[in-house]
Amino acid sequence: MSQPVLVVDDEPSIVHALSFLLSRADLDVRVAYDGEEALAAIEEHSPALVLLDVMLPKLDGFEICKMIRAKPEWQDIRIIMLTARGRDADRQKGLALGADAYLTKPFSTREVLAQVQKLLASDVRSEI
């Protein structure tokens, strides 16, 4: 059975591209287009990994990351921040809040897939 992955982004073209990429890698892909949808999807589907944009409607990705890390039952969820916010301060904030990896847009699909596979195969959080 494939592992569940949640893609959270408000840009339909990015959601479509990531969904296609991850589905071809035999992952069970769910999507959310804003922060509230993301939390509801996490509650309902218990994803193994969340690809999380920072700039989202309703709740931003930093808040969602913090909320995921605050719930003991969600501690095993891997989080990849995937965002256009590429400043060092943003990267440090995302990692400090508990993201396992922080990738910037525009992204390499090969790099995204490699990070997803690495984190899903790993029991230890990455510091990338």
ABEGO torsion letter per residue (X at the ends): XBBBBBBBBABAAAAAAAAAAAAAAGBBBBBBABAAAAAAAAAAAGBABBBBBABBBGBBAAAAAAAAAABAAAAABBBBBBBABABAAAAAAAAAAGBABBBBOBBBAAAAAAAAAAAAABABBBAX
